[in-house]
Amino acid sequence: MTNSNAKNVHGGPLEPCSLDPLTGFFRDGCCNTAPEDFGQHTVCAIMTEPFLSFSVLKGNDLVTPRPEFRFPGLKAGDRWCVCAARWREAAEAGVAPPVVLAATHQRALEVVALADLEYHAFVGQAQS
């Protein structure tokens, strides 16, 4: 069950990350989380080729479509709710994708420092 009162990393309302492709642990377009979300898919990131390649090398293929899991496969430019620990790992490896702060759940701060997320913040036009 999603939480409509969820907050982003700055304490404001959690904004949608992506409706196309439809993202989120609950496939509701937001980086909502719950106790059953063991991966804590809380960071709204804009996919890049370096991050997608890194993720494949780490055993998480985000490129290949998996329709049985309602997963379309991702390409550079797509927005996706990624696991906070994987995002941090990518940051430490120098391949962190840009972050949409208003769409990143505040629980990401349990794993990633706000300063790191802000350093990698996406600055640009909002998704329509």
N, C-alpha and C positions, 0 to 999 in steps of 0.2 A: 504494500500500500504506500502510495506517495504522500509526501508531506507538503501541503500547500503553504505552510508557514515556514518552510525552509529558508535559511539565510545564506547569503554568499560570504566570501572571505572578508568583505568590508562591513558586514552586518546588515546589508540591505536585502530586499527580497531576491531570492534565487531566480535568475532569468533563464529562459530556455537556452540550451546549448545548440541543438540542431533538431529540426523536424524532417530534414532530408539531407543525409540519411537520418532515420529516426534513431536517436541515441538514448543512453541512460540505462541503468540496471533494470529499470521497470519499462524501458522503451516508451517513455512518456515525453521524450525530448529534453528532459532536465537531468542534471547530475545528482538526483536524489539518491539517498542511501538508506539502508536499514541494517539491522543486525545480520540478516542473511546475506548481505552483500560483503562477502569475505574479502574481496579484492578492493573494496572501497573505491568504486568508480566515481570519484568526486571532482576530478580536475577536467574542466572543459578546455580541450586543446585543439588547435588547428594543425591538422596533420601536415607533416613535411616528409619528403623522401628519406632524409637521414633518420628521422624518428621511426618511420615505418620499417626501414631496413634493420635498425637496431632492435626493434621489437621482434621481428622475425628471428634474428640471431639469438634472442633471449627465450625463444620457444613460444612466442605469442604472435601468430600470423594474423595480422589485421588487414591483410591485402586480399586473401582468398575469400570469395563469397561462401557463406555457410547458411543457405536458406532454411535449413532445419532449425537453426537458432535465430531466425529472423535477422541474420547478419549479412549485409550487402557486400562486404569487402570495401575497404577504404582506399582513397587516393589522396595525394597531396591537395590541400585546400579544404578537405572535409573537416567538419567539426565533430569531435567525439569525446565522450566522457571516458577518460582513461583512469587507470588505477593510480592512486596518489604515490604509492611506492615505486611503480614503474616510471612515473614522471620524474620522481626524485633521482632514480637510478640513471635515467637519460640525462638529466641535468648534470649529474656528476661525471658523465661520460662526454659532456659537451654537445649533446644532440637534443636537448629539450625543445619540444615544439612550443610555439607561442600559446599563451594562456588567455582565455576570456574570463577576466576576474569576476564580472557580474554574474557569470553563469557557473562559477566554481563554488561548490558547496563548502561551507565553513568547516566541515569535518576534515577537509583536506589539510587543515592547519595542524591536525594531530600528527601528520606525517611530514609535511613540508612547511618550511618557514615562509611567512608572508613575504618577507623581503625577497626570497628566491622567486616566488610567484610574480611579484611586482616587477622584478628585473626582467622577466620573460613575458610581461604583459603585452598582449596584442593591442596595438593602437591603430584604429582605423574605423571604417564604417560599420555600424551595427548590422547584424543579419536581419533581413526582412522576413 
